[in-house]
Amino acid sequence: MAEVMIEGVNLLVEIKKLEAKDNKVIKTVEEMKQAGVRMLRDEWREENRLMLRDGKVYVPKDEKLRAEVI
């Protein structure tokens, strides 16, 4: 994925940082590791160290970051 910069902030880097702290993402990644897969159910998959949900980059519940994405 290409870098996405807004006002000097790399959004993908920020998303990755927050995903590492998001309990929902942590639980999903652990389930994927235990199963030895890069895709869990049809809903979650990992690509370029980003978690995708239903084929879209999952943005953790951080209001500031979500507003920047929008």
Backbone hydrogen bonds in HBPLUS format (Angstrom, degrees):
<---DONOR---> <-ACCEPTOR-->    atom                        ^
c    i                          cat <-CA-CA->   ^        H-A-AA   ^      H-
h    n   atom  resd res      DA  || num        DHA   H-A  angle D-A-AA Bond
n    s   type  num  typ     dist DA aas  dist angle  dist       angle   num
A0011-LEU N   A0004-VAL O   2.82 MM   7  5.63 153.7  1.89 176.6 173.4     1
A0006-ILE N   A0009-VAL O   2.95 MM   3  5.25 156.1  2.01 141.2 147.2     2
A0009-VAL N   A0006-ILE O   2.91 MM   3  5.25 159.2  1.95 115.1 122.1     3
A0014-GLU N   A0010-ASN O   3.13 MM   4  6.46 160.9  2.16 153.9 159.5     4
A0015-ILE N   A0011-LEU O   2.85 MM   4  6.06 155.8  1.91 151.8 158.7     5
A0016-LYS N   A0012-LEU O   3.00 MM   4  6.16 161.4  2.03 145.4 149.9     6
A0017-LYS N   A0013-VAL O   3.04 MM   4  6.32 155.7  2.10 147.9 154.3     7
A0018-LEU N   A0014-GLU O   3.07 MM   4  6.34 162.1  2.11 150.0 153.9     8
A0019-GLU N   A0015-ILE O   2.82 MM   4  6.00 153.6  1.89 153.2 161.4     9
A0020-ALA N   A0016-LYS O   3.23 MM   4  6.40 146.4  2.35 143.0 149.7    10
A0021-LYS N   A0018-LEU O   2.95 MM   3  5.25 151.7  2.03 106.9 116.1    11
A0022-ASP N   A0018-LEU O   3.07 MM   4  6.23 117.3  2.48 141.2 158.0    12
A0022-ASP N   A0019-GLU O   3.18 MM   3  4.94 148.7  2.28  96.3 105.6    13
A0025-VAL N   A0022-ASP O   3.07 MM   3  5.40 117.8  2.47 106.4 120.6    14
A0026-ILE N   A0022-ASP O   2.90 MM   4  6.16 165.3  1.93 159.9 164.9    15
A0027-LYS N   A0023-ASN O   2.95 MM   4  6.04 166.2  1.97 149.8 152.9    16
A0028-THR N   A0024-LYS O   3.13 MM   4  6.28 160.7  2.17 141.5 146.9    17
A0029-VAL N   A0025-VAL O   2.85 MM   4  6.04 167.3  1.87 159.5 162.5    18
A0030-GLU N   A0026-ILE O   2.99 MM   4  6.15 159.9  2.03 149.1 154.7    19
A0031-GLU N   A0027-LYS O   3.01 MM   4  6.26 157.6  2.06 148.4 154.4    20
A0032-MET N   A0028-THR O   2.95 MM   4  6.20 152.5  2.02 147.8 155.7    21
A0033-LYS N   A0029-VAL O   2.89 MM   4  6.16 157.0  1.94 151.8 157.7    22
A0034-GLN N   A0030-GLU O   2.95 MM   4  6.16 163.1  1.97 151.8 156.1    23
A0035-ALA N   A0031-GLU O   3.02 MM   4  6.17 148.8  2.12 141.3 149.6    24
A0036-GLY N   A0032-MET O   2.86 MM   4  5.95 116.4  2.27 135.4 152.3    25
A0037-VAL N   A0032-MET O   3.06 MM   5  5.34 165.0  2.08 148.8 151.2    26
A0036-GLY N   A0033-LYS O   3.05 MM   3  4.89 140.1  2.22  93.2 105.3    27
A0046-GLU N   A0038-ARG O   3.07 MM   8  5.72 155.6  2.13 159.1 162.3    28
A0040-LEU N   A0044-TRP O   2.83 MM   4  5.16 161.2  1.87 138.8 145.3    29
A0044-TRP N   A0040-LEU O   3.14 MM   4  5.16 161.1  2.18 164.7 159.5    30
A0054-ASP N   A0043-GLU O   2.67 MM  11  4.91 165.0  1.69 149.5 154.1    31
A0045-ARG N   A0052-LEU O   3.03 MM   7  5.31 147.6  2.14 145.9 150.3    32
A0052-LEU N   A0045-ARG O   2.76 MM   7  5.31 172.4  1.77 172.8 172.6    33
A0047-GLU N   A0050-LEU O   2.88 MM   3  5.30 165.7  1.90 156.1 160.8    34
A0050-LEU N   A0047-GLU O   2.89 MM   3  5.30 153.7  1.96 114.4 123.1    35
A0058-TYR N   A0051-MET O   2.90 MM   7  5.79 174.5  1.91 158.3 156.5    36
A0053-ARG N   A0056-LYS O   2.78 MM   3  5.34 156.2  1.83 158.5 156.7    37
A0056-LYS N   A0053-ARG O   3.09 MM   3  5.34 163.8  2.12 110.7 115.9    38
A0062-ASP N   A0060-PRO O   2.72 MM   2  5.71 122.2  2.06 117.0 100.2    39
A0066-ARG N   A0062-ASP O   2.87 MM   4  6.06 171.7  1.88 166.7 169.6    40
A0067-ALA N   A0063-GLU O   2.93 MM   4  6.03 153.2  2.00 144.7 151.9    41
A0068-GLU N   A0064-LYS O   3.01 MM   4  6.32 149.4  2.11 145.0 153.5    42
A0068-GLU N   A0065-LEU O   3.07 MM   3  5.02 116.0  2.50  94.1 109.8    43
A0069-VAL N   A0065-LEU O   2.93 MM   4  6.25 151.6  2.02 152.2 160.2    44
A0070-ILE N   A0066-ARG O   3.05 MM   4  6.28 159.3  2.09 147.2 152.2    45
